[in-house]
């Protein structure tokens, strides 16, 4: 816009050329008194020469512009101002200061949002400046081509970066899976050898040697728990591409009971289950087993020493979801302290170091349930027990 002014300029007092290029122009002196008014703006407003600009207009953009120096500070900005004579008229454009002539030029046009606003005034399309639209069209095409090329380059960079992240994640998943499986067998062997060695030595109760063996056994069990948890995480990653099917809740819970049979019998756990109202869930079988196994193993792990562990699990249907209620009478969780990190990875909620745990179980349960857009909520009381309320999509009958 300003280049057009300079091209037109013998001086800015070239009325014909200025009126042709910018029919809505204003010329102001340093005191912001009006010196010239463009022909088209005269059709809209009644402006008097040598009257102050701010008698007729209020600048709304940039903010807090009230003087000549303020205008110069924002000479690169787009100016918006309102007419105080006719409030419906707003103008937009740029302010240009000619140091040779010592005049300030507003170069712009009315801010119209529809042809109705044009019809309400005394102006027509002929009152607007007619510029060469061919150059604008070619420029627009050029900018479009540049934008398309930039988009292609950016898309390729994003794809290359995503491919790199995907291959890196696959490599890390494979490493975790291999490491945990390779570590599990030696850890099991160490645990078995400790047990056999302890039996063969026939250590006295409460002797220093027996205490050392107990510590070694506890450390080995913790290592095995950690390895098992990482294996579960690796399975969770690998199962994301598996296809869900209709899973039988009774069959899969009985499978979990068989997996944990030694612990169930060892701790005399009482399990009451009733899946008659809803027995089918639509999910990946391994995911359902992992959810149920983590809940039951947590109940056994955090059972109360003052009573026999009782677990109740029931199911029902509401609309398209299966609602599972899982309750135990274990030591409970202090929700006031731990509610916000209940499903965070590696979070533990009991200070008793004798209770083995990795802090992965509930995190994994939540991740698996989220995979099916399900929900899980918790109610718990210290020394009374914990209840989990789970929703999962129902399967076909």
C-alpha positions as CSV (number, residue, x, y, z in Angstrom):
1,X,0.0,0.0,0.0
2,X,2.7,2.5,1.0
3,X,4.7,1.6,-2.2
4,X,1.7,2.7,-4.2
5,X,1.8,6.1,-2.4
6,X,5.5,6.6,-3.1
7,X,5.0,5.7,-6.8
8,X,2.2,8.2,-7.0
9,X,4.0,10.9,-5.3
10,X,5.4,14.0,-6.9
11,X,4.2,15.4,-3.6
12,X,1.3,14.1,-1.5
13,X,-0.6,17.1,-2.7
14,X,-1.1,15.4,-6.0
15,X,-4.9,15.4,-5.5
16,X,-5.9,13.4,-8.5
17,X,-3.5,10.5,-7.9
18,X,-4.1,10.4,-4.2
19,X,-7.8,10.5,-4.6
20,X,-7.7,7.7,-7.2
21,X,-5.5,5.4,-5.1
22,X,-7.0,6.1,-1.7
23,X,-10.4,7.8,-2.0
24,X,-11.0,7.4,1.8
25,X,-7.8,9.1,2.9
26,X,-7.2,11.7,5.6
27,X,-4.3,14.1,5.8
28,X,-3.4,15.4,9.3
29,X,-0.7,17.8,10.6
30,X,1.4,17.2,13.6
31,X,-1.2,18.6,15.8
32,X,-3.6,16.1,14.4
33,X,-5.7,18.7,12.7
34,X,-7.5,17.6,9.5
35,X,-5.9,19.2,6.4
36,X,-7.4,17.1,3.6
37,X,-10.3,14.7,3.3
38,X,-10.7,12.0,0.5
39,X,-13.7,12.3,-1.8
40,X,-15.3,9.1,-0.8
41,X,-15.1,9.8,2.9
42,X,-16.8,13.2,2.3
43,X,-19.9,11.3,1.1
44,X,-20.2,9.6,4.5
45,X,-19.1,12.1,7.0
46,X,-19.2,15.9,7.4
47,X,-15.6,16.8,8.4
48,X,-14.3,20.3,8.8
49,X,-10.7,21.3,7.8
50,X,-8.4,22.4,10.7
51,X,-10.6,20.6,13.2
52,X,-9.0,18.0,15.4
53,X,-9.1,14.3,14.3
54,X,-10.3,13.2,17.7
55,X,-13.4,15.4,17.4
56,X,-14.7,13.0,14.8
57,X,-13.0,9.7,15.5
58,X,-12.0,7.3,18.3
59,X,-9.1,4.9,17.7
60,X,-10.0,1.4,18.9
61,X,-6.8,-0.3,17.7
62,X,-4.0,-0.1,18.7
63,X,-5.0,0.5,22.3
64,X,-4.4,3.8,24.1
65,X,-3.5,5.9,21.1
66,X,-4.3,9.5,21.9
67,X,-1.5,11.6,20.4
68,X,0.8,12.2,17.4
69,X,3.7,10.4,19.1
70,X,1.5,7.4,20.0
71,X,0.6,7.1,16.3
72,X,4.2,7.1,15.2
73,X,5.0,4.4,17.7
74,X,2.4,2.1,16.0
75,X,3.1,3.2,12.4
76,X,3.6,-0.4,11.3
77,X,0.2,-1.4,12.8
78,X,-3.2,-1.8,11.4
79,X,-5.4,1.1,12.7
80,X,-9.1,0.7,13.4
81,X,-11.2,3.7,14.4
82,X,-14.9,4.6,14.9
83,X,-16.8,7.5,13.7
84,X,-18.2,9.7,16.5
85,X,-20.7,11.2,14.0
86,X,-22.1,8.0,12.7
87,X,-21.4,5.2,15.0
88,X,-22.1,2.5,12.4
89,X,-19.1,3.5,10.4
90,X,-15.7,2.0,11.2
91,X,-12.5,2.5,9.3
92,X,-9.3,0.4,8.9
93,X,-6.0,1.2,7.4
94,X,-2.5,2.4,8.0
95,X,-1.0,5.7,9.2
96,X,2.0,7.0,7.1
97,X,4.1,10.0,8.1
98,X,5.8,12.0,5.3
99,X,8.8,13.7,6.9
100,X,9.3,15.9,3.9
101,X,5.8,17.3,3.9
102,X,5.3,17.0,7.7
103,X,1.9,15.4,7.2
104,X,0.3,12.3,8.5
105,X,-1.7,10.2,6.1
106,X,-4.5,7.8,7.0
107,X,-4.8,5.3,4.0
108,X,-7.6,2.9,4.2
109,X,-11.3,2.2,3.7
110,X,-14.5,1.6,5.6
111,X,-14.8,-1.7,7.5
112,X,-17.9,-3.3,6.0
113,X,-19.3,-6.7,6.8
114,X,-22.0,-6.9,4.2
115,X,-23.5,-5.1,1.2
116,X,-26.4,-4.0,3.4
117,X,-24.0,-1.6,5.2
118,X,-23.0,-0.3,1.8
119,X,-26.6,0.3,0.8
120,X,-27.2,2.3,4.0
121,X,-24.5,4.8,3.1
122,X,-24.2,7.3,0.2
123,X,-21.4,5.4,-1.4
124,X,-21.3,2.7,-4.1
125,X,-18.6,0.3,-5.3
126,X,-17.4,3.0,-7.6
127,X,-16.3,5.1,-4.6
128,X,-13.7,2.4,-3.7
129,X,-10.2,2.3,-5.2
130,X,-9.8,0.1,-8.2
131,X,-6.5,-1.7,-8.0
132,X,-4.9,-4.2,-10.4
133,X,-6.4,-7.5,-9.2
134,X,-4.2,-9.6,-11.5
135,X,-1.0,-9.0,-9.4
136,X,-3.0,-9.9,-6.3
137,X,-4.3,-13.1,-7.9
138,X,-0.8,-14.2,-9.1
139,X,0.6,-13.4,-5.7
140,X,-2.1,-15.5,-4.0
141,X,-1.3,-18.4,-6.4
142,X,2.4,-18.1,-5.5
143,X,1.7,-18.0,-1.8
144,X,-0.6,-21.1,-2.2
145,X,2.1,-23.0,-4.0
146,X,4.7,-22.1,-1.3
147,X,2.2,-23.1,1.4
148,X,1.6,-26.5,-0.3
149,X,5.3,-27.2,-0.7
150,X,5.9,-26.2,3.0
151,X,3.0,-28.5,4.0
152,X,4.5,-31.4,2.0
153,X,8.0,-30.9,3.6
154,X,6.4,-30.6,7.1
155,X,4.3,-33.7,6.5
156,X,7.4,-35.7,5.5
157,X,9.3,-34.5,8.5
158,X,6.4,-35.5,10.8
159,X,6.1,-38.9,9.1
160,X,9.8,-39.6,9.4
161,X,9.7,-38.5,13.1
162,X,6.7,-40.8,13.7
163,X,8.4,-43.7,12.0
164,X,11.5,-43.1,14.1
165,X,9.5,-43.0,17.3
166,X,7.5,-46.1,16.3
167,X,10.7,-48.1,15.6
168,X,12.3,-46.9,18.8
169,X,9.2,-47.9,20.8
170,X,9.2,-51.3,19.2
171,X,12.9,-51.8,20.0
172,X,12.4,-50.7,23.6
173,X,9.3,-53.0,24.0
174,X,11.3,-55.9,22.6
175,X,14.2,-55.1,25.0
176,X,12.0,-55.0,28.0
177,X,10.3,-58.2,27.0
178,X,13.5,-60.0,26.4
179,X,15.2,-58.7,29.5
180,X,12.3,-59.6,31.8
181,X,12.0,-63.1,30.4
182,X,15.8,-63.7,30.4
183,X,15.9,-62.5,34.1
184,X,12.9,-64.4,35.3
185,X,14.4,-67.9,34.9
186,X,17.6,-67.1,36.9
187,X,15.6,-65.4,39.6
188,X,13.3,-68.4,39.9
189,X,16.4,-70.7,40.1
190,X,17.9,-68.5,42.9
191,X,14.6,-68.7,44.8
192,X,14.4,-72.5,44.4
193,X,18.0,-73.0,45.4
194,X,17.6,-70.8,48.5
195,X,14.6,-72.9,49.5
196,X,16.5,-76.2,49.1
197,X,19.6,-74.9,50.8
198,X,17.5,-73.7,53.8
199,X,15.9,-77.1,54.1
200,X,19.1,-79.0,53.9
201,X,20.8,-76.8,56.6
202,X,17.9,-77.2,59.0
203,X,18.5,-73.8,60.5
204,X,17.4,-73.0,64.1
205,X,14.4,-70.7,64.6
206,X,15.4,-67.0,64.9
207,X,19.1,-67.7,64.3
208,X,21.2,-65.2,62.4
209,X,21.5,-67.6,59.5
210,X,17.8,-68.0,59.3
211,X,17.3,-64.3,59.3
212,X,19.7,-63.9,56.4
213,X,17.9,-66.6,54.4
214,X,14.5,-64.9,55.1
215,X,16.0,-61.6,53.8
216,X,17.4,-63.3,50.7
217,X,14.1,-65.0,50.0
218,X,12.2,-61.7,50.5
219,X,14.6,-59.9,48.1
220,X,14.2,-62.7,45.5
221,X,10.4,-62.6,45.7
222,X,10.5,-58.8,45.2
223,X,12.7,-59.2,42.2
224,X,10.3,-61.8,40.8
225,X,7.3,-59.5,41.4
226,X,9.1,-56.7,39.6
227,X,10.0,-58.9,36.7
228,X,6.4,-60.3,36.5
229,X,5.0,-56.8,36.5
230,X,7.2,-55.7,33.7
231,X,6.2,-58.8,31.7
232,X,2.6,-57.7,32.3
233,X,3.4,-54.2,31.0
234,X,5.1,-55.7,27.9
235,X,2.0,-57.9,27.3
236,X,-0.2,-54.8,27.6
237,X,1.8,-53.1,24.9
238,X,1.7,-56.2,22.6
239,X,-2.1,-56.8,23.1
240,X,-3.1,-53.4,21.9
241,X,-3.3,-54.8,18.3
242,X,-5.3,-57.8,19.3
243,X,-9.0,-58.0,18.2
244,X,-11.6,-58.0,21.0
245,X,-14.0,-61.0,21.3
246,X,-16.9,-62.0,23.5
247,X,-15.3,-63.2,26.7
248,X,-17.0,-65.4,29.3
249,X,-16.5,-63.8,32.7
250,X,-17.0,-67.0,34.7
251,X,-14.5,-69.0,32.7
252,X,-11.9,-66.3,32.8
253,X,-12.3,-65.7,36.6
254,X,-11.9,-69.4,37.2
255,X,-8.8,-69.3,35.1
256,X,-7.4,-66.5,37.4
257,X,-8.3,-68.6,40.4
258,X,-6.3,-71.5,39.0
259,X,-3.3,-69.2,38.4
260,X,-3.4,-67.9,42.0
261,X,-4.5,-71.3,43.5
262,X,-1.4,-71.7,45.7
263,X,-1.9,-68.2,47.3
264,X,-5.7,-68.7,47.6
265,X,-5.2,-72.0,49.5
266,X,-2.3,-70.8,51.5
267,X,-4.2,-67.9,52.9
268,X,-7.6,-69.6,53.1
269,X,-9.2,-67.0,50.9
270,X,-13.0,-67.1,50.6
271,X,-14.3,-66.0,47.1
272,X,-18.0,-65.4,46.4
273,X,-18.8,-64.8,42.8
274,X,-22.1,-64.2,40.9
275,X,-22.0,-63.5,37.2
276,X,-25.5,-64.7,36.4
277,X,-26.8,-61.2,35.5
278,X,-24.0,-60.5,33.1
279,X,-21.5,-63.1,32.0
280,X,-20.2,-61.8,28.7
281,X,-17.7,-58.9,28.1
282,X,-16.4,-57.6,24.7
283,X,-12.7,-57.3,25.0
284,X,-9.3,-59.1,24.4
285,X,-9.3,-62.2,26.6
286,X,-5.8,-61.5,27.9
287,X,-6.8,-58.0,29.0
288,X,-9.8,-59.4,31.0
289,X,-7.6,-62.0,32.7
290,X,-5.0,-59.3,33.6
291,X,-7.6,-57.0,35.1
292,X,-9.1,-59.8,37.3
293,X,-5.7,-61.3,38.2
294,X,-4.3,-57.9,39.4
295,X,-7.4,-57.2,41.5
296,X,-7.4,-60.7,43.2
297,X,-3.6,-60.7,43.7
298,X,-3.8,-57.2,45.3
299,X,-6.5,-58.4,47.6
300,X,-4.3,-61.3,48.8
301,X,-1.3,-59.1,49.0
302,X,-3.1,-56.5,51.1
303,X,-5.2,-58.8,53.2
304,X,-5.8,-58.1,56.9
305,X,-3.9,-60.2,59.5
306,X,-6.9,-59.9,61.8
307,X,-9.5,-61.9,59.7
308,X,-9.8,-64.3,56.8
309,X,-9.8,-62.6,53.5
310,X,-13.3,-62.6,51.8
311,X,-13.7,-61.4,48.2
312,X,-17.1,-60.7,46.6
313,X,-17.4,-60.1,42.9
314,X,-20.7,-59.6,41.0
315,X,-21.8,-58.4,37.6
316,X,-24.9,-56.7,36.2
317,X,-25.9,-55.0,32.9
318,X,-26.9,-51.4,32.4
319,X,-27.5,-50.3,28.8
320,X,-24.5,-51.4,26.8
321,X,-22.1,-51.9,29.7
322,X,-21.3,-54.6,32.1
323,X,-21.0,-53.3,35.7
324,X,-18.6,-55.3,37.9
325,X,-18.4,-54.8,41.6
326,X,-15.3,-56.2,43.3
327,X,-15.0,-56.0,47.1
328,X,-12.6,-57.3,49.7
329,X,-12.2,-56.9,53.4
330,X,-8.5,-56.2,53.4
331,X,-6.5,-53.5,55.0
332,X,-8.1,-50.7,52.8
333,X,-6.6,-47.6,51.3
334,X,-6.3,-44.1,52.7
335,X,-8.1,-42.3,49.8
336,X,-7.8,-38.9,51.5
337,X,-4.0,-39.3,51.1
338,X,-3.7,-41.4,47.9
339,X,-6.8,-40.7,45.8
340,X,-5.0,-38.6,43.2
341,X,-2.2,-41.1,42.6
342,X,-4.3,-44.3,43.0
343,X,-3.7,-45.4,39.4
344,X,-0.3,-43.9,38.9
345,X,2.6,-46.2,37.9
346,X,4.9,-47.3,40.7
347,X,2.6,-45.9,43.4
348,X,2.4,-47.7,46.7
349,X,-0.2,-47.0,49.4
350,X,1.0,-48.9,52.4
351,X,4.1,-48.1,54.5
352,X,4.5,-51.7,55.6
353,X,7.7,-52.8,53.9
354,X,6.8,-56.5,54.6
355,X,4.0,-56.2,52.0
356,X,5.6,-56.9,48.6
357,X,4.4,-54.9,45.7
358,X,5.7,-52.9,42.7
359,X,3.0,-50.3,42.2
360,X,2.1,-51.5,38.7
361,X,-1.1,-53.5,39.3
362,X,-3.7,-50.8,39.6
363,X,-2.0,-48.7,36.9
364,X,-2.2,-51.6,34.5
365,X,-5.9,-52.2,35.4
366,X,-6.8,-48.6,34.7
367,X,-4.9,-48.6,31.4
368,X,-6.6,-51.8,30.3
369,X,-10.1,-50.5,31.2
370,X,-9.4,-47.2,29.5
371,X,-8.6,-49.1,26.3
372,X,-12.3,-50.0,26.1
373,X,-13.6,-46.6,27.2
374,X,-14.6,-48.2,30.4
375,X,-14.5,-46.7,33.9
376,X,-13.2,-47.7,37.3
377,X,-13.9,-46.0,40.6
378,X,-12.9,-46.9,44.2
379,X,-14.4,-46.8,47.6
380,X,-12.2,-47.8,50.6
381,X,-12.0,-47.6,54.4
382,X,-8.9,-48.2,56.4
383,X,-9.0,-51.7,58.2
384,X,-12.4,-52.4,56.6
385,X,-11.7,-53.1,52.9
386,X,-11.9,-51.8,49.4
387,X,-14.5,-51.9,46.6
388,X,-13.9,-51.3,42.9
389,X,-16.7,-50.4,40.5
390,X,-15.8,-51.2,36.9
391,X,-17.7,-50.8,33.6
392,X,-16.8,-52.6,30.4
393,X,-18.6,-53.1,27.1
394,X,-20.9,-56.1,27.1
395,X,-20.4,-59.0,24.7
396,X,-22.9,-61.0,22.7
397,X,-25.0,-63.6,24.6
